[in-house]
Amino acid sequence: MSSGHDRASNRIEDDAPLPGVIGDGDAMREVYRTTRQVAPTRACVLIVGETGTGKELVARAIHDLSPRNSGPYIRVNCGALTESLLESELFGHVKGSFTGAFDNRTGRFEAAHTGSIFLDEINSTSPKLQVKLLRFLQEGEFERVGDTRTVSVDTRIIAATNRDLLDEIDAGRFREDLYYRLNVVPIYLPPLRERREDIAHLVGFFLRRFADQNKRDTRKVHPDAMRLLREHDWPGNVRELQNYIERAVVLGAGPELCVEHLPPQLRGESTPRPMRPRPGADFAGLTSELVRQGVRSAGPNANDLYHRVVGQVERELIQQVLQGCDRVQIKAAARLGINRNTLHKKLAEFRIDEDGESVLPADAGPSRAVDDME
């Protein structure tokens, strides 16, 4: 028979923080308990939380704490791809199934065989794709795009959403039967404004990390600066806090992070920024270079010239707004007047990373190819 001490020890172990997840409040302890309980099972898990709350960290912990941890862990952001691209990414395709399908391709579900696949922003999937996902959850099988042969794999689905799927069901955008198949074990990640008791722990963690990375001596936070950090609403959640601390450490000096090191938004000085062209955005030079490369306005590729120039303007606008919003995507989407899913798709299309920087040369047009989502 187990002693009371043994039971207490097990309870403490169940409450232990997950790798990379910071928080000691009641809400986060419930996350830790549920994660550790569900990880060893085969059950589907639906992680619900706003952008930047750490859904990916919890999904990874579920995989790492499961018997599948020696198998692959594959993650896919469903909101970053169009319907056709996402279907091909998840289920693969055969040669000739659509324009550009020059070879057979293995999808992410096959790649995750004996392991786990994390489907982030599952709410972004189309009704057609939801039918295919439902069939896989029920039967463990699917067909590649353009193929009639059935493929069976052993892959555990961990899904995440930043929307209330019951609202999506009411609006006709999400299948109710798929929701109940995914929502076997829900895990709710509270926004940072609902767990302010964890802010000091997070600030300390990020302060040490970025001070070490940037060889700074900053090791403590002035009480006035900490007060502002505690009072902020954090619409971008932990990701936004991480960004602000990194910037404060990089731009600050001395052993203490002070109020003046924090961005204007936290000091109550936030005002809309006028839109100005970024240095180096030379559209006349871009056009001249395209002409020199043989793209003539009167030639058969005139449309290509138009789309490349328009694409460059759009990329510059998105980069400028994203950087002007301190890389907080939910703020950038609001300022651009588009929803966050559209912004994600534009970032993928133009190959813009989370810092607002392009990973392609400045004169490259929009790319429809899909890189590794991991």
C-alpha positions as CSV (number, residue, x, y, z in Angstrom):
1,M,0.0,0.0,0.0
2,S,1.3,3.4,-0.9
3,S,2.0,5.9,1.9
4,G,0.7,9.4,2.1
5,H,4.2,10.6,1.4
6,D,4.4,8.6,-1.9
7,R,1.0,10.0,-3.0
8,A,2.2,13.5,-2.3
9,S,5.4,12.9,-4.2
10,N,3.5,11.7,-7.2
11,R,1.2,14.7,-7.0
12,I,4.2,17.0,-7.1
13,E,5.6,15.2,-10.0
14,D,2.3,15.5,-11.9
15,D,2.4,19.2,-11.3
16,A,6.0,19.6,-12.5
17,P,6.5,22.2,-15.3
18,L,6.9,21.0,-18.8
19,P,10.2,21.5,-20.7
20,G,10.4,25.1,-21.9
21,V,7.1,26.1,-20.2
22,I,7.3,28.7,-17.5
23,G,4.5,29.2,-14.9
24,D,3.6,28.2,-11.4
25,G,0.0,29.4,-11.0
26,D,-3.0,27.1,-10.6
27,A,-4.0,27.5,-14.3
28,M,-0.6,26.3,-15.5
29,R,-0.4,23.5,-13.0
30,E,-3.6,22.2,-14.4
31,V,-2.0,22.2,-17.9
32,Y,0.9,20.3,-16.6
33,R,-1.3,17.7,-14.9
34,T,-3.5,17.1,-17.9
35,T,-0.5,16.9,-20.3
36,R,1.3,14.3,-18.2
37,Q,-1.9,12.3,-17.8
38,V,-2.8,12.2,-21.5
39,A,0.8,11.9,-22.9
40,P,1.1,8.1,-22.4
41,T,-2.2,7.4,-24.1
42,R,-3.3,7.2,-27.7
43,A,-6.0,9.9,-27.3
44,C,-6.4,12.9,-29.5
45,V,-5.6,16.2,-27.8
46,L,-7.0,19.6,-28.7
47,I,-4.9,22.5,-27.4
48,V,-6.9,25.7,-27.2
49,G,-5.4,29.1,-26.6
50,E,-4.6,32.5,-28.1
51,T,-1.6,33.1,-30.3
52,G,1.7,33.1,-28.4
53,T,0.5,31.2,-25.3
54,G,2.8,28.2,-26.0
55,K,0.6,25.6,-27.7
56,E,3.5,24.3,-29.7
57,L,5.5,23.7,-26.4
58,V,2.7,21.7,-24.9
59,A,2.2,19.6,-28.1
60,R,5.9,18.8,-28.1
61,A,5.8,17.8,-24.5
62,I,2.9,15.4,-25.2
63,H,5.0,13.7,-27.8
64,D,8.2,13.6,-25.7
65,L,6.4,12.2,-22.7
66,S,4.6,9.5,-24.8
67,P,5.7,6.0,-25.9
68,R,6.0,7.5,-29.3
69,N,8.9,9.8,-28.4
70,S,11.4,7.7,-30.4
71,G,9.3,8.2,-33.5
72,P,9.0,11.4,-35.6
73,Y,7.3,14.6,-34.5
74,I,5.9,16.6,-37.4
75,R,4.3,20.0,-37.1
76,V,2.2,21.8,-39.7
77,N,0.7,25.3,-39.5
78,C,-2.6,24.8,-41.3
79,G,-3.3,28.5,-41.5
80,A,-0.1,29.2,-43.5
81,L,-1.1,27.2,-46.6
82,T,-3.9,27.2,-49.2
83,E,-6.4,24.4,-49.3
84,S,-4.7,22.5,-52.2
85,L,-1.2,23.0,-50.8
86,L,-2.2,21.8,-47.4
87,E,-3.9,18.7,-48.7
88,S,-0.8,17.8,-50.6
89,E,1.4,18.5,-47.6
90,L,-0.6,16.4,-45.2
91,F,-1.5,13.4,-47.5
92,G,1.1,13.6,-50.3
93,H,0.5,13.3,-54.0
94,V,1.3,11.3,-57.0
95,K,3.1,12.4,-60.1
96,G,0.9,14.3,-62.5
97,S,-2.0,14.8,-60.0
98,F,-1.8,18.6,-60.6
99,T,0.3,21.2,-62.3
100,G,3.8,21.1,-60.9
101,A,3.5,17.6,-59.5
102,F,6.5,16.3,-61.2
103,D,7.2,13.4,-58.8
104,N,5.5,11.4,-56.1
105,R,5.6,13.0,-52.7
106,T,5.1,11.5,-49.3
107,G,2.8,13.6,-47.0
108,R,3.3,14.6,-43.4
109,F,1.0,11.9,-42.1
110,E,3.1,9.2,-43.6
111,A,6.3,10.9,-42.4
112,A,4.9,10.9,-38.9
113,H,4.2,7.1,-38.9
114,T,4.8,5.7,-35.4
115,G,5.1,9.2,-34.1
116,S,2.9,12.4,-33.7
117,I,1.7,15.1,-36.0
118,F,0.9,18.6,-34.6
119,L,-1.8,20.4,-36.6
120,D,-1.7,24.0,-35.6
121,E,-4.6,26.4,-36.4
122,I,-6.8,23.4,-37.3
123,N,-9.7,25.9,-37.5
124,S,-8.2,27.1,-40.8
125,T,-8.9,23.8,-42.7
126,S,-11.5,23.7,-45.4
127,P,-14.6,21.6,-45.3
128,K,-13.2,19.3,-47.9
129,L,-10.0,18.7,-45.9
130,Q,-12.0,18.3,-42.7
131,V,-13.8,15.3,-44.3
132,K,-10.4,13.7,-45.1
133,L,-9.1,14.4,-41.6
134,L,-12.2,12.8,-40.1
135,R,-11.8,9.7,-42.1
136,F,-8.2,9.4,-41.0
137,L,-9.2,9.8,-37.3
138,Q,-11.9,7.1,-37.7
139,E,-10.0,4.6,-39.8
140,G,-6.4,5.5,-39.8
141,E,-6.2,5.6,-43.6
142,F,-6.4,8.1,-46.6
143,E,-5.5,8.4,-50.3
144,R,-2.7,10.6,-51.6
145,V,-3.9,13.5,-53.9
146,G,-4.5,12.0,-57.4
147,D,-4.3,8.4,-56.2
148,T,-6.9,5.7,-55.6
149,R,-4.8,3.4,-53.4
150,T,-5.4,3.5,-49.7
151,V,-2.5,4.3,-47.3
152,S,-2.7,3.2,-43.6
153,V,-0.4,4.8,-41.0
154,D,-0.1,4.8,-37.2
155,T,0.1,8.5,-36.4
156,R,-1.2,10.4,-33.4
157,I,-2.9,13.7,-34.0
158,I,-2.4,16.7,-31.6
159,A,-4.4,19.7,-32.8
160,A,-4.4,23.3,-31.7
161,T,-6.7,26.3,-32.3
162,N,-6.8,29.9,-31.4
163,R,-10.5,30.1,-32.1
164,D,-13.6,28.7,-30.2
165,L,-14.4,25.8,-32.4
166,L,-18.0,25.7,-31.1
167,D,-18.4,29.2,-32.6
168,E,-16.9,27.9,-35.8
169,I,-19.4,25.1,-35.9
170,D,-22.3,27.5,-35.4
171,A,-21.0,29.6,-38.3
172,G,-20.8,26.5,-40.5
173,R,-17.0,26.6,-40.9
174,F,-16.1,23.5,-38.9
175,R,-17.6,20.0,-38.8
176,E,-19.2,19.1,-35.5
177,D,-18.2,15.4,-35.9
178,L,-14.6,16.3,-36.5
179,Y,-14.6,18.5,-33.4
180,Y,-15.7,15.7,-31.2
181,R,-13.1,13.3,-32.6
182,L,-10.3,15.9,-32.0
183,N,-11.6,17.1,-28.6
184,V,-11.1,13.9,-26.7
185,V,-8.9,15.6,-24.2
186,P,-8.9,19.4,-24.3
187,I,-6.1,21.5,-22.9
188,Y,-6.8,25.2,-22.3
189,L,-3.8,27.5,-22.3
190,P,-4.8,30.8,-20.5
191,P,-3.6,34.1,-22.0
192,L,-0.9,35.9,-20.1
193,R,-3.3,38.5,-18.8
194,E,-5.1,35.8,-16.9
195,R,-2.0,34.5,-15.2
196,R,-0.2,37.7,-14.2
197,E,1.4,35.8,-11.3
198,D,3.7,34.1,-13.8
199,I,4.9,37.3,-15.5
200,A,7.8,37.8,-13.0
201,H,9.0,34.2,-13.6
202,L,8.8,34.6,-17.4
203,V,10.7,38.0,-17.2
204,G,13.4,36.4,-15.2
205,F,13.7,33.5,-17.5
206,F,13.9,35.6,-20.7
207,L,16.2,38.1,-19.0
208,R,18.8,35.4,-18.2
209,R,18.5,33.8,-21.6
210,F,19.0,37.0,-23.6
211,A,21.7,38.4,-21.3
212,D,23.7,35.2,-21.8
213,Q,23.1,35.1,-25.5
214,N,24.1,38.8,-26.0
215,K,26.8,38.9,-23.4
216,R,25.0,41.6,-21.3
217,D,25.3,42.1,-17.6
218,T,21.5,42.8,-17.2
219,R,20.3,40.5,-14.4
220,K,17.5,42.3,-12.5
221,V,14.5,44.5,-13.3
222,H,13.7,47.8,-11.7
223,P,10.5,47.7,-9.7
224,D,8.9,50.4,-11.9
225,A,9.7,48.4,-15.0
226,M,8.3,45.3,-13.4
227,R,5.1,47.1,-12.5
228,L,4.6,48.1,-16.2
229,L,5.2,44.6,-17.3
230,R,2.7,43.2,-14.9
231,E,0.0,45.8,-15.9
232,H,0.3,45.3,-19.6
233,D,-2.5,43.3,-21.3
234,W,-0.2,41.3,-23.5
235,P,-2.3,40.8,-26.6
236,G,0.6,38.8,-28.1
237,N,1.0,36.8,-24.9
238,V,4.3,35.1,-24.0
239,R,5.7,35.7,-27.4
240,E,5.2,39.4,-27.1
241,L,6.8,39.5,-23.7
242,Q,9.8,37.5,-25.0
243,N,10.2,40.0,-27.8
244,Y,10.1,43.0,-25.4
245,I,12.6,41.6,-23.0
246,E,15.0,40.6,-25.8
247,R,14.9,44.1,-27.2
248,A,15.3,45.7,-23.8
249,V,18.4,43.6,-23.1
250,V,19.9,44.2,-26.5
251,L,19.4,48.0,-26.4
252,G,19.9,48.5,-22.7
253,A,23.1,48.8,-20.7
254,G,24.1,48.1,-17.2
255,P,23.0,45.5,-14.7
256,E,19.3,46.6,-14.4
257,L,16.4,46.7,-16.9
258,C,14.7,50.1,-16.4
259,V,11.6,51.8,-17.6
260,E,13.4,53.6,-20.3
261,H,14.5,50.3,-21.8
262,L,10.9,49.2,-22.4
263,P,9.1,50.1,-25.7
264,P,6.7,53.1,-25.8
265,Q,3.7,50.8,-25.8
266,L,4.4,49.8,-22.2
267,R,5.2,53.3,-21.1
268,G,1.9,54.6,-22.3
269,E,3.4,56.5,-25.3
270,S,2.1,54.3,-28.1
271,T,0.9,56.2,-31.1
272,P,0.2,55.1,-34.7
273,R,3.3,55.3,-36.8
274,P,3.1,57.0,-40.2
275,M,3.8,54.7,-43.0
276,R,7.1,55.4,-44.6
277,P,9.0,53.5,-47.3
278,R,11.8,51.4,-45.9
279,P,15.3,52.3,-47.0
280,G,16.3,50.4,-50.0
281,A,12.9,50.0,-51.5
282,D,13.9,51.2,-55.0
283,F,11.0,50.2,-57.2
284,A,12.3,52.1,-60.2
285,G,15.6,50.2,-59.9
286,L,13.7,47.0,-59.6
287,T,11.8,47.6,-62.8
288,S,14.9,48.6,-64.6
289,E,16.7,45.4,-63.4
290,L,13.8,43.2,-64.6
291,V,13.9,44.9,-68.0
292,R,17.7,44.3,-68.2
293,Q,17.0,40.7,-67.5
294,G,14.8,40.4,-70.5
295,V,11.3,41.0,-69.1
296,R,9.8,43.5,-71.7
297,S,6.5,45.2,-71.0
298,A,5.5,44.4,-74.6
299,G,6.6,40.8,-74.5
300,P,4.8,37.6,-73.5
301,N,5.9,38.0,-69.9
302,A,4.4,41.4,-69.3
303,N,2.1,40.1,-66.7
304,D,5.1,38.6,-64.8
305,L,6.6,42.1,-64.6
306,Y,3.4,43.5,-63.2
307,H,2.9,40.8,-60.6
308,R,6.6,41.0,-59.5
309,V,6.4,44.7,-58.9
310,V,3.1,44.5,-57.1
311,G,4.4,41.6,-55.1
312,Q,7.4,43.6,-54.0
313,V,5.2,46.5,-52.9
314,E,3.0,44.1,-50.9
315,R,6.0,42.4,-49.3
316,E,7.5,45.8,-48.3
317,L,4.2,46.9,-46.7
318,I,3.9,43.7,-44.7
319,Q,7.5,43.8,-43.5
320,Q,7.2,47.4,-42.4
321,V,3.9,46.9,-40.5
322,L,5.2,43.8,-38.9
323,Q,8.3,45.4,-37.7
324,G,6.4,48.5,-36.7
325,C,4.2,46.3,-34.5
326,D,7.3,44.8,-32.8
327,R,6.7,41.6,-34.7
328,V,3.4,40.8,-32.9
329,Q,1.4,39.3,-35.7
330,I,-2.0,39.8,-34.2
331,K,-1.3,43.6,-34.1
332,A,0.1,43.7,-37.6
333,A,-2.9,41.9,-39.0
334,A,-5.2,44.4,-37.3
335,R,-3.2,47.4,-38.7
336,L,-3.3,45.9,-42.2
337,G,-7.0,45.3,-42.0
338,I,-6.7,41.6,-42.6
339,N,-7.3,38.5,-40.4
340,R,-4.3,36.7,-38.9
341,N,-4.8,33.6,-41.1
342,T,-4.4,35.8,-44.2
343,L,-1.3,37.4,-42.7
344,H,0.2,33.9,-42.1
345,K,-0.5,32.9,-45.7
346,K,1.2,36.1,-46.9
347,L,4.2,35.5,-44.7
348,A,4.6,32.0,-46.2
349,E,4.0,33.2,-49.7
350,F,6.6,36.0,-49.5
351,R,9.0,33.9,-47.3
352,I,9.0,36.5,-44.5
353,D,10.1,35.1,-41.2
354,E,8.7,35.9,-37.7
355,D,11.1,38.9,-37.3
356,G,9.6,40.5,-40.4
357,E,12.8,39.8,-42.5
358,S,12.7,38.3,-46.0
359,V,14.6,35.1,-46.5
360,L,14.6,35.6,-50.2
361,P,16.5,38.4,-52.2
362,A,14.6,41.7,-52.2
363,D,13.8,41.4,-55.9
364,A,12.3,37.9,-55.8
365,G,8.6,37.7,-56.5
366,P,6.0,35.8,-54.5
367,S,6.8,32.1,-54.2
368,R,4.1,29.5,-54.1
369,A,6.5,26.7,-53.2
370,V,6.2,25.1,-49.8
371,D,9.3,24.8,-47.6
372,D,9.6,22.4,-44.7
373,M,7.1,23.5,-42.1
374,E,9.2,22.2,-39.2
